[in-house]
């Protein structure tokens, strides 16, 4: 086996032994740094060639300020995270079109972002070999959706095609893989059809010879309706993506831990793989800030672990290395959830789930 495949084998072993810990927020941390426009641009992305504002394009920091990215990986690993994501949440040509970035720049963001995450994971694994660390390639949502109309007066209107979404994800996935990640994390999924384009891109690239890596899929329940933005229930979402045989399935973002629990519990009852959750630090206040502290967040999610409904825990918007440290400390010694047995029944899904039992 290659060294990467050996590390992936360690990931599977670790997941059987304990509840794994993911890192926390990236975007909010960078916002708190109050970085200036010139720090985002560096010397490469001059205003003459790349007009408009670059500030806020956190993914580009993989190229212009890689030391900041490495510092955050290290901070999360030091806090007790087993897995840290690449800083590539919006690193597709579709999302980066807002900043007028070309394909080559987008590919480099993903490749370098993967290298930074992998280097930090390797460094911490060497330092603490009893606790191997892993780099997850962050594949985020797009600002365009395949399942929903872009025109309220025309239900069939779309701003983008499936083939375009597929190609954008394919470019990102290949670069992340070649940069050295240990697993894919398709995350903050609001549109299941967009997610399926990413899954198809992974499967096609593997069929063409790209090294096979585990897939972690994380959707988003947008409000108390218990549905994704494209309208699916928890069970319908799982039925729609289970053909990918993911390493883990779960939810992140949008909600705090208190509001997310019912949906994680519902997923835990039906998923025959690992269940993961990384909620926000509560809901944002009137100023868009997150007030929930490490003790509050860790108390909520630790209860999930103790109740046996999760295998991986972490944090999304508003969570910091201190939140991750509190979670990692609180779940020490807690046994991970046992996935449910695989069912031989036919399971189909539109917005609602359908199971043919006889």
N, C-alpha and C positions, 0 to 999 in steps of 0.2 A: 504493500500500500504506500501511497505517497504520504508525506508528512501531513498534508491537509486532510486526507482521508483518515489518518490515525487520530487527528484532533476531532474529526466528526464522530468517530467511534467513541471517543471520550465524552462528547456531548450527549450521546444516547445513554451511556452509562450514568453520567451525572444526573440526567433527567429521571432515571429510575431510582436513584438514591435519595434525591432531595428536591425540594421546591427550588427552582432556579430563579435568579434575579436578573432582570433586565435593567438597563440604565434609565435615566429620567429625561426631562425636557432638554431640547437643544435650542430651539428658536427663542424661547423665553430667556434662557441664559445669555445668548448673544445679544438680545435686546437690552438686558441689564448691563452689559458691558459698555453700552452707549458708543458703539463704534462709529467713526466718521465715514463720510463718503469715500475719502481717499484710501481708507483702510480696506474697504470692500474692493476698490478698483485696483489697488496696487499700481505697479508700473505697466502692467500688461493691458488693462482694460481702460484705455484713455477715452475721454469724452468725444474726441473727434470720430473715433471708429464706433464707439458704443454710447450714443447719446441717451439722454434721459437719466433717471436716477438708478443707481446700482445699490444704494443703501437698502438693507432689508433682504437682499439676495444672499441668504446665509450659506447656501451651497457653494458659492463662488469662493468662500474663505478657504476651501480645500486647496485652492490654487494661489490665492493672494496672501493669506495669513494662516498657513498650515500649523504653525505653532499653537494658535488658539484652539484648533480642532484637537490636536494631540493632547493639550492640557486638559480638555474636557473629557476625552476618553480616559486619561489617567485618573482624573478625579473620580469618575464613576467606578472604575475598577478598584481604586483604593478604598472607595466606600463600601465595596462588597459585591458589586455587580459581577455576574458570570458572563453576561453578554452585553456588548455595546454596539449600537447602530452606527453605520456610516453616516456622515453628514451629507446625505444625497436625497433628502426627502422630496425635493422638487427638481431633481436633476434629469429631466427629460426635455427633448426639444420643444414639446408642446408647452410645458410650464415655463421654460426659459425663454420662450419667444417674447414674453413680457419684458425681458431685458435685452432683447435683440442678440442673444448669444447664438453662435453658429454650432453646427453639429460637432465639429472637432473639439470645441471648448466644452461642450456637454459630455462628450466621451471622456475627456481628460478629468473633469470634475469627478465622475464616477470612478475612474481608474485610480486617481490619486486619493480620493476619499476612502476607497477600499484598502489601499496600501497603508494609509495612516491608521485606520482601525485595526488592521491585521498586525502592524508593527507594535501597536500598544498592547494588543492581546498577547502576542508572542512574548513581549517584555515581561508582562505580569505573570504569564505562565512559567517563564524561566525563573522568576523571582519566587513564585509560590506554586511549585509543581503539583502540590496536593490539591490545588484548586485551579484547574485549567480555565483559561478565558477564551471567549469566542467573539468573532466579528460578524455581525448580521448586516447584510446589504439592504439599506432602507429604500424601498420602492413605494413612493407615496402616491396619493391621488392626483388627479389632473384637475385643471380649471375648466374642463369641458367634459360633458357626460354623454354616454351612448344611450342610456335608458330613458332620459327625460328630454322633453322638447326645449329648444332654445327660444321658442316663440309661443306665447300663451294663446295666440290665435291660430296656431297650426300644430296640432299634436305630433305630426310626423317630422317636424323640423329638427335638424341636428346641425351642430356647428362642425362636426367631425365624423369620420367614418371609422368602422371597426379596424380596417386595415391601417389607418393612420395611427390609431392608438396602439395597435399591435407592434407596428414598426418602431414607435417611440420607446415602448417598453423593451423591445428586443435589443435596441442599441444600448439602453441603460444596463440591462441584465448581463449582456456579454462583457461590458466593460467592468462591472462589479465582480464578475466571476474571475476575469483575468487579473484583476487587482488583488485577489487573494482571500475574499470573504469565505466564511465557513458555512453560511446559510443565507437564504433569501428571506426578507421580511416584507411582504406585500401588506401595507398598513394603511390605517385610517380610511378604509374602503367605504365610500358613500354609494358607489354605483357598482353592483355586482358584475355587470357586463364589462366594465373597464377592467375589473379584477380578472375576469376570465380571459381577456386579451393578454394580460401579463402572464397568466398561467400557461396559455397556449405558446407564448413566446419562449418560456422556459422549456416546455416539453419539446418544441421544435428544435431549439438549440441543442438540447441533449441528444435528440435523434441524429443531429448532424455532427456529434462528437464532442460537444462541450462537456466538461466534467460535471457529473451529477452532484447536486447539493440538496440538502433538506429545504423544504418550503414551509414557512410560517405565514399564515394568513390571518390578518386582524381587521375586522370590520368596525364600523362605528354605528352605534344606536344614537340617533340624533336628538331624541327627546323622549318624554315619558310615554309616547305611543308604543315604544318597544320595537320600532322598525328602523331599518336603514333609510337613508334619504331617498333611495330608489324604491322604497315601499315594502321590503321583505321583512318578515318576522325572523326571529333568531333561528328557528328550525329550518325555515325555507332557505335562509342564507347558507346554512351548513350543508343542506342537501344539494345546493347549487355548486359547491366547490369541493365536495368530498371526493370527487373523482380524481383530484390531484394527489390524493393520499398524503396530505400535509403532515409534517412533523408536529405541527401545533396549529390550533385554531383558537380564535379569541376575539376580544373587543378592546378598543382603546379610544381615548379622547372623548370630547363632547360632554361627558358626564363625570361627576365625582364618584368616589367609591360607593357612597351610600345609595345613590340612584342606579349605579351599574349592577349591583349585586344580583337582582332578580334575573337579569339577562345572562350573566355568567352562570348562575345556577341552572337556568334552562338549557344552556349549551352543554353544561357538564352532564346532564341527564341523557343526551343523545349522541355525543361525540365519541367515536371510537379511537381517538387520538388525544394528545395532550391538550389541555385547555389553558390559555394564557389571558392575562388581563393587566392592562396598565392604564388606570384612570387618571383624570386630571386631579390636581390638588383642589378639589371642590369646584364650584362654579365661579366664574369671574365676577368681581364686584362692579360697581358702576363705572369705575375707571379702567376696567379691563384687567385688573390685577387679581392674583390668586392669593387668598388669605389663609388657606388651610395649611397648617404647619406639619412638620414631619411626624410628630406624635399622633396627630389626628388621623392622617392618612395611613400610617402603619397599623394603627389599631383596627381600622376598618378592614384592610386587606389581609391582615394576619388572621382575622376571624374566618375569612374565606379558606385560608390554608388549613386552619384547624378543623374546619367543617368538611374538608376533603373535596372541595370543588375546583381546585386549581392546581396546575403544575408549574406555571411560570408567573411571576409577579414583577411589576415595575411601575414606572410613573410616566405620565404624559405631561401636558401643559401645566406649568407652574411648579412642577416637582424639581428638586435640586439634588445634588449629591448628599445633602443631609437627609432628605426624604428616603433616598435609596439606602443610606446607611441604617436608618431606623427600621426599614423593612427587612433588610438583610439580618440585622441583629434579632429582630422579633421572631423570625421564622426558623431560626436555627433549631435543628432537631425535629421539625414538623415533617411528617411523612407526606409525600406527594399523592395526589389523587390517582386512583386506579381507573384507567379508561374503561368505558363500558364495552361489552362484547360486541363484535361486529354482527350486524343483522343481515340476513339473506333476503329480506323483504325488498320490494321495489319502492324506492323513495324518489319522489319527483317534487318539483317546486316551481311555482310562479311567485306571486306575492305571498301566498300561503303554502304550507307544506302539504304533501299528499303521500300517504304510505299505504301500499297495497299489501295487505296481510294474508290474503287467501285467494 
